[in-house]
Amino acid sequence: MKIFKEKASLEAYSLALTLYTLVAFHAPFFSHAVKLTEGGFNGAVILATAAVLLACLDYLLYYLLAWLGRIVGKCIISFTLVGDAVMLYFVNNYDVLVTDEMMGNVLNTQYSEASGFFSFAFILYLILGIAPSVYVFMRKLEYGSWKRLLANLGITLGVLLAAVFGNMKNWPWIDKNSTELGSLIMPWSYVVNTFRYEAAQRQKNQKEIPLPDPVSVSESRDLCVLFIGESVRGDRFSLLGYDRETNPYTSKDSVKAYRGVSSATYTMAGVKAILEPMDVPELHEILPNYLQRAGVDVWWRTNNWGEPPVHTEKYYTFAQLRERYPEADARYDGLLLEGLREDIASSDSTKVFVVIHAYTNHGPSYNTNYPEEFTVFTPVCSTVEMSKTSPEELNNAYDNSVVYTDYLMHEVIEILRSFPDRRTMMLFVSDHGESLGENNLYMHGVPYSMAPKEQLDIPMVVWTSDKSLQYKDIPEIGQHYVFHSILRFFGVDSPAFNEEMCIFAN
């Protein structure tokens, strides 16, 4: 093509990419900005200023990458264009905000989880990034001199600063809405928030702060299973008043169910909160590590991710469980319970602690997370494009996954009943809730400060063979209660224990 044979000035090249990025990838940004403004002349000024700022930032990015990086710069530009397209797909289809929390989810997502998002629409979105990438590499450039570089930088920065300081009266509005709008700016949202997440992780992954040594541990033979659910909403448990029978199994098991349990909004924060004694940014010694140090035999089985470092040799991933039990059905979380009774029986420890970290209720493909016999509510959503299915089908698929989770809880209780020589307990709690289209939100991961109740309200279910344990009547409860309640069950006397955050009476 003739256009690829002639050289273009770097200014024209950068401007073309800037305009494409502004039009192709920022419709959600401007749509959201319109909703946040009050309209009128000032609203128009805010939107126009935003357009100028975005254009200046993208122009600087493309100009500098191409001038300084040459072929490497073109590779980076292409990467950002494809990244813009991928993020636009998730923003448009799942109404997510591209925050540091979301980038943490992206960076820690396993292939089996990520593949659930692939669809024909995803491929179409990829074309939005791949097509301009062809232009990026094929277009020959006239790079110009240092003087032209400095002149371009000076003019662009001048326009940018004029727009910023010419809008000083709207700074409070910008500050108020910066988190939401900033998460929709491509490619800056995911680039900046990836660095923010990595910086936060380096701080969190510093050596964990040890808890005070236990004072004493009871001599009773105790067995506890902590069942960590994934994306389970409290208002979808019939045990807690939901008008559908989603707990047909545990409703016959004499369990105690707590409503209104507050949670984080994404897996890493939720699991950390479940395993730590208090809400702190630092990484303290988590429950399984602390119990192991106290002499408890600790086992961990997972079909998920996101937990802090667990110091036990009896840590089994889903892939390892597939290898251990090749005859078992490895499509569903039932594999997490395969051979569990035998593992527990093999322990010669007085006290045994097992953690089951499930995946069943994670979207978008809820219908693929449970066996066919648990399809109680029909019809079900069978597409990953949740916004394009009917609310009835989406809710049916999700509720079926809740029924399967209930079955797994019941199976854990049955395993515990097979050890009559031990005091036993199962404690189920979810890492976070889930949005199912309410307010046009789907799944989870919205920043805590603006998260809807559907993502923050989770269930907690407890079963124990010890009838002498008395439950407290607690109006408000959080994930940190798990740590202290399990310490009490095991009879661990420790300075780390907090009576006020324990569900059991003294």
C-alpha positions in Angstrom: 0.0 0.0 0.0 1.2 3.5 -0.8 0.7 4.7 2.7 3.2 2.3 4.0 5.8 3.2 1.4 6.0 6.9 2.2 7.5 8.2 5.4 5.2 10.0 7.8 6.3 12.7 10.2 6.5 11.5 13.8 4.0 14.2 14.7 1.4 13.0 12.2 2.0 9.4 13.3 1.6 10.2 17.0 -1.5 12.3 16.4 -3.2 9.5 14.3 -2.6 7.0 17.2 -3.8 9.6 19.7 -7.1 10.2 17.9 -7.6 6.5 17.4 -7.1 5.8 21.1 -9.4 8.6 22.1 -12.2 7.4 19.9 -11.8 3.6 20.1 -11.0 3.1 23.8 -12.5 6.0 25.8 -16.3 5.7 25.2 -16.7 4.3 28.8 -14.7 7.2 30.2 -16.8 9.9 28.6 -20.0 8.0 29.2 -19.1 7.8 32.9 -17.9 11.4 33.0 -21.3 12.6 31.5 -23.1 10.8 34.3 -21.0 12.5 37.0 -21.3 16.0 35.7 -24.3 18.2 36.2 -24.6 19.2 32.6 -24.7 22.7 31.3 -21.8 24.8 30.3 -19.5 23.8 33.1 -20.2 20.1 32.3 -19.2 20.7 28.7 -16.0 22.5 29.9 -15.1 19.5 32.0 -15.6 17.0 29.2 -13.7 19.2 26.7 -10.8 19.6 29.2 -10.8 15.8 29.8 -10.5 15.2 26.1 -7.6 17.6 25.8 -5.8 16.1 28.7 -6.2 12.5 27.4 -5.0 13.6 24.0 -1.9 15.3 25.4 -1.0 12.3 27.6 -1.4 9.8 24.7 0.4 12.1 22.2 3.4 12.4 24.6 3.4 8.6 25.2 3.4 7.7 21.5 5.8 10.4 20.5 8.4 9.6 23.2 8.1 5.8 22.8 8.6 6.0 19.0 11.4 8.6 19.1 13.4 7.1 22.0 12.6 3.4 21.4 12.4 3.1 17.7 11.5 -0.6 17.0 11.3 -1.3 20.8 9.1 1.7 21.2 6.8 0.3 18.4 6.6 -3.0 20.2 5.5 -1.2 23.4 2.9 0.9 21.6 1.4 -2.2 20.0 1.3 -3.9 23.4 -0.6 -1.0 24.9 -3.1 -1.0 22.0 -3.9 -4.7 22.5 -4.0 -4.1 26.2 -6.5 -1.2 25.6 -8.7 -3.5 23.6 -8.6 -6.3 26.3 -9.4 -3.9 29.1 -12.2 -2.3 27.0 -13.8 -5.7 26.6 -13.9 -6.2 30.4 -15.1 -2.7 31.1 -17.9 -2.9 28.5 -19.0 -6.5 29.3 -18.5 -6.6 33.1 -18.5 -2.9 34.1 -15.3 -3.3 36.0 -13.0 -0.5 37.0 -9.3 -0.9 36.1 -7.9 -0.3 39.6 -4.8 -1.7 41.3 -7.0 -4.3 42.9 -8.3 -5.5 39.6 -4.8 -5.6 38.1 -3.9 -7.9 41.1 -6.7 -10.2 40.1 -5.5 -10.1 36.4 -1.9 -10.9 37.3 -2.8 -13.7 39.6 -5.5 -15.3 37.5 -4.8 -18.9 36.4 -5.4 -19.9 32.8 -8.3 -22.1 33.8 -10.0 -19.1 35.2 -9.1 -16.6 32.5 -10.2 -19.0 29.7 -13.8 -18.7 31.0 -13.9 -15.1 29.7 -13.0 -16.0 26.1 -15.8 -15.5 23.6 -16.3 -14.5 19.9 -16.9 -10.9 21.1 -13.5 -11.0 22.9 -11.8 -11.8 19.5 -13.7 -8.8 17.9 -12.3 -6.5 20.6 -8.8 -7.9 20.1 -9.1 -6.7 16.5 -9.4 -3.1 17.8 -5.9 -3.5 19.2 -4.3 -5.7 16.5 -5.4 -3.6 13.5 -3.7 -0.4 14.5 -0.7 -2.4 15.6 -0.2 -3.4 12.0 -0.1 0.4 11.2 2.4 0.9 14.0 4.9 -1.5 12.5 4.3 -0.9 8.8 4.4 2.9 8.8 7.8 4.3 8.0 8.7 7.4 10.1 10.7 10.6 9.7 11.9 11.0 13.3 13.2 14.5 13.1 15.9 16.3 15.2 16.3 16.9 18.9 15.0 20.4 18.3 11.7 19.1 16.9 11.5 16.6 19.9 11.9 19.4 22.4 9.5 21.7 20.6 6.9 19.0 20.5 7.3 18.3 24.2 7.2 21.9 25.1 4.0 22.7 23.1 2.2 19.5 24.3 3.2 20.2 28.0 2.1 23.8 27.6 -1.3 22.8 26.3 -1.6 20.2 29.1 -0.7 22.7 31.8 -3.0 25.3 30.4 -5.9 22.9 30.5 -5.1 21.8 34.1 -4.6 25.3 35.5 -7.4 26.8 33.4 -9.8 24.5 35.2 -8.8 25.1 38.8 -12.4 25.6 39.8 -13.2 22.1 38.8 -10.3 20.5 40.7 -12.6 19.4 43.6 -14.8 17.6 41.1 -11.7 15.9 39.6 -10.4 14.9 43.0 -13.8 13.5 44.0 -14.1 11.4 40.9 -10.5 10.7 40.1 -10.6 7.0 41.2 -13.5 6.1 39.0 -12.5 8.1 36.0 -8.8 7.3 36.3 -9.6 3.6 36.1 -11.1 4.1 32.6 -8.2 6.0 31.0 -6.3 3.8 28.5 -3.5 2.7 28.7 -2.7 4.7 31.8 -5.2 2.9 34.1 -3.7 -0.6 33.8 -0.1 0.5 33.4 -0.1 2.8 36.5 -2.2 0.4 38.5 0.0 -2.6 37.7 3.0 -0.7 39.2 0.8 0.3 42.1 -0.2 -3.3 42.7 3.4 -4.6 42.4 4.6 -1.9 44.8 1.9 -2.9 47.3 2.8 -6.6 46.9 6.4 -6.0 47.6 5.4 -4.2 50.8 2.9 -7.0 51.8 5.4 -9.8 50.9 7.9 -8.6 53.4 8.6 -11.2 56.1 5.4 -11.8 58.0 5.2 -10.3 61.5 5.1 -13.2 64.0 2.3 -13.4 66.5 3.0 -13.9 70.3 3.8 -17.5 71.2 0.8 -19.5 72.4 0.5 -19.7 76.2 -1.0 -23.2 76.2 -3.0 -25.6 74.0 -5.7 -27.9 75.2 -5.2 -31.7 75.1 -8.5 -32.5 73.4 -8.6 -34.3 70.1 -9.8 -31.6 67.7 -10.5 -31.6 64.0 -11.5 -28.4 62.2 -12.2 -27.8 58.5 -12.2 -24.2 57.3 -14.1 -24.1 54.0 -13.3 -20.8 52.1 -15.9 -20.2 49.4 -15.5 -18.1 46.3 -17.9 -15.2 45.4 -20.8 -16.5 47.6 -23.5 -13.9 48.4 -25.2 -13.9 51.7 -28.6 -13.1 50.3 -28.5 -16.2 48.2 -28.6 -18.6 51.1 -32.1 -20.0 52.0 -30.6 -20.5 55.5 -30.6 -16.7 55.7 -34.1 -16.1 54.2 -33.6 -16.4 50.5 -36.9 -17.5 48.9 -35.3 -20.2 46.8 -34.1 -23.5 48.4 -30.4 -23.1 47.9 -29.4 -25.0 51.1 -31.3 -28.3 50.8 -28.4 -30.2 52.3 -27.1 -28.2 55.2 -30.6 -27.2 56.3 -30.8 -30.7 57.7 -27.4 -30.6 59.4 -28.2 -28.3 62.4 -25.8 -25.6 61.3 -25.6 -22.0 62.6 -25.7 -19.4 59.8 -24.6 -15.8 60.3 -26.1 -13.1 58.1 -24.6 -9.7 57.3 -21.0 -10.8 57.4 -18.8 -8.1 55.9 -16.0 -8.9 53.5 -13.4 -7.6 51.2 -14.3 -7.3 47.4 -11.6 -9.5 45.9 -9.9 -12.8 46.6 -6.5 -11.8 47.9 -7.9 -9.3 50.4 -10.7 -11.6 51.4 -8.5 -14.6 52.1 -6.0 -12.5 54.0 -8.8 -11.1 56.2 -10.1 -14.6 56.9 -6.7 -15.8 58.0 -5.4 -12.8 59.9 -6.3 -11.7 63.5 -6.9 -8.0 62.7 -7.4 -5.5 59.8 -3.9 -4.2 59.2 -2.0 -3.4 56.0 1.1 -5.4 57.1 1.3 -9.1 56.8 1.0 -10.8 60.2 1.4 -14.5 60.8 -1.7 -16.1 59.4 -3.9 -18.8 61.0 -2.5 -22.0 59.5 1.1 -21.0 60.1 0.3 -20.0 63.7 -1.6 -23.2 64.4 1.2 -25.3 62.9 3.6 -23.5 65.2 1.3 -24.4 68.1 1.6 -28.1 67.2 -1.5 -28.5 65.0 -1.3 -30.7 61.9 -2.2 -28.4 58.9 -3.5 -29.4 55.5 -4.4 -27.1 52.6 -6.4 -28.1 49.5 -7.1 -25.5 46.8 -8.7 -24.9 43.5 -8.1 -21.2 43.8 -5.3 -18.7 44.5 -4.6 -15.5 46.4 -3.7 -16.7 49.9 -0.6 -15.3 51.8 2.3 -17.8 52.0 1.2 -21.0 53.8 4.0 -22.9 55.6 2.9 -26.5 55.4 4.2 -29.4 53.4 0.7 -30.7 53.1 -0.4 -28.1 50.5 -2.2 -29.6 47.5 -3.2 -27.7 44.4 -6.0 -28.9 42.1 -3.4 -30.2 39.6 -1.7 -32.2 42.4 -5.1 -33.6 43.5 -5.8 -34.7 39.9 -2.5 -36.7 40.0 -3.3 -38.2 43.4 -6.8 -39.3 42.3 -6.8 -39.9 38.6 -10.1 -41.8 38.7 -12.0 -38.9 40.3 -14.0 -36.3 38.4 -11.6 -33.4 38.1 -14.0 -30.9 36.5 -15.6 -29.7 39.8 -14.6 -28.7 43.4 -15.8 -32.1 44.6 -12.2 -33.2 43.9 -11.1 -31.1 46.9 -12.8 -33.7 49.1 -11.4 -36.7 47.4 -9.4 -38.9 49.8 -9.8 -36.2 52.6 -11.1 -38.7 55.1 -8.1 -41.0 54.6 -5.7 -38.1 54.8 -7.2 -37.0 58.2 -7.1 -40.6 59.5 -3.5 -40.8 58.6 -2.6 -38.0 60.9 -1.2 -39.0 64.3 -1.6 -35.4 65.7 -4.0 -34.6 68.5 -5.2 -31.6 66.5 -5.9 -31.4 62.8 -6.7 -28.3 60.8 -7.8 -28.5 57.1 -8.4 -25.6 54.7 -10.5 -26.1 51.6 -10.3 -23.2 49.2 -13.0 -23.6 46.5 -13.9 -22.0 43.2 -17.5 -23.1 42.5 -19.2 -19.7 42.6 -16.7 -17.8 40.5 -18.1 -16.2 37.3 -18.6 -15.6 34.5 -19.3 -19.3 33.6 -21.3 -20.3 36.7 -23.0 -23.1 34.8 -19.7 -24.9 34.2 -18.8 -25.0 37.9 -21.3 -27.7 39.0 -22.3 -31.2 37.8 -25.4 -31.5 35.7 -27.5 -33.0 38.5 -27.3 -29.7 40.4 -29.1 -27.8 37.7 -32.1 -27.1 39.9 -33.1 -23.8 38.4 -33.6 -23.4 34.7 -33.0 -22.0 32.1 -29.3 -21.1 32.8 -26.9 -18.6 31.3 -24.4 -20.3 29.1 -22.4 -17.3 27.8 -19.5 -15.4 29.4 -21.1 -12.1 28.2 -23.1 -11.7 31.3 -24.6 -8.4 30.4 -26.2 -9.9 27.3 -28.1 -12.8 29.0 -31.4 -12.5 30.8 -31.3 -11.8 34.5 -33.4 -14.9 35.1 -30.8 -17.2 33.3 -27.9 -15.5 35.1 -29.5 -15.9 38.5 -30.5 -19.5 37.8 -26.9 -20.4 36.9 -25.5 -18.7 40.0 -28.1 -20.2 42.3 -27.3 -23.7 41.0 -23.7 -23.1 41.9 -24.8 -22.1 45.4 -26.7 -25.4 45.7 -23.5 -27.3 44.8 -21.6 -25.3 47.4 -24.2 -26.4 49.9 -23.7 -30.0 48.9 -19.9 -29.7 49.4 -20.5 -28.2 52.9 -22.7 -31.2 53.7 -20.1 -33.6 52.4 -17.5 -32.0 54.7 -19.8 -32.4 57.6 -20.4 -36.1 56.7 -16.6 -36.6 56.7 -16.3 -34.9 60.1 -19.1 -37.2 61.5 -17.0 -40.2 60.6 -14.5 -39.2 63.3 -16.6 -39.7 66.5 -13.4 -39.9 68.6 -12.7 -36.2 67.9 -14.3 -32.8 68.6 -15.1 -31.6 65.1 -16.1 -28.4 63.4 -16.7 -27.0 59.9 -16.6 -23.2 59.4 -17.7 -22.0 56.0 -17.0 -18.4 54.9 -16.7 -16.7 51.5 -13.8 -14.5 50.4 -16.3 -11.8 49.0 -19.7 -11.5 47.4 -20.8 -11.1 43.8 -22.7 -8.7 41.6 -25.2 -10.2 39.2 -26.2 -7.2 37.2 -27.5 -4.9 40.0 -26.7 -1.4 39.0 -25.1 -2.8 35.8 -22.3 -4.4 37.8 -21.1 -7.9 37.4 -18.8 -10.2 39.4 -16.6 -8.5 42.0 -13.5 -6.4 42.6 -15.0 -2.9 42.9 -12.9 -0.7 45.3 -14.2 -1.2 48.8 -15.1 2.5 49.2 -17.7 2.3 46.4 -18.6 -1.4 46.4 -22.2 -2.4 46.4 -23.6 -4.5 49.3 -23.9 -7.5 46.9 -20.1 -7.7 46.9 -19.6 -7.0 50.6 -22.3 -9.2 52.2 -21.3 -12.9 52.6 -22.5 -15.9 54.6 -20.8 -17.7 57.4 -22.0 -21.2 58.3 -20.8 -23.2 61.3 -21.3 -26.9 62.3 -19.8 -28.6 65.3 -20.1 -31.9 67.0 -19.4 -30.2 70.4 -22.9 -29.3 71.7 -21.3 -27.5 74.7 -20.1 -24.7 72.4 -22.5 -21.8 72.7 -22.9 -19.2 69.9 -22.9 -15.6 70.7 -25.7 -13.4 69.3 -23.6 -11.0 67.2 -25.4 -8.3 65.1 -22.3 -7.4 63.1 -19.5 -9.8 62.2 -16.5 -9.7 59.8 -14.0 -12.1 58.3 -11.5 -11.6 61.1 -13.8 -13.5 63.4 -12.7 -16.7 61.8 -9.2 -16.5 63.2 -10.3 -16.0 66.8 -13.2 -18.5 66.7 -10.9 -21.3 65.4 -8.3 -20.5 68.1 -11.0 -21.0 70.7 -12.2 -24.2 69.2 -8.7 -25.6 69.3 -8.2 -24.4 72.9 -5.3 -22.2 72.0 -4.6 -19.7 74.8 -2.8 -16.8 73.2 -2.2 -13.1 73.5 -3.3 -12.8 69.9 -6.8 -14.0 70.8 -9.6 -11.4 70.9 -12.7 -12.4 72.9 -14.8 -9.7 71.2 -14.1 -11.2 67.8 -15.0 -14.8 68.6 -18.4 -16.3 67.7 -18.3 -18.7 70.7 -19.1 -17.8 74.2 -16.5 -18.3 76.9 
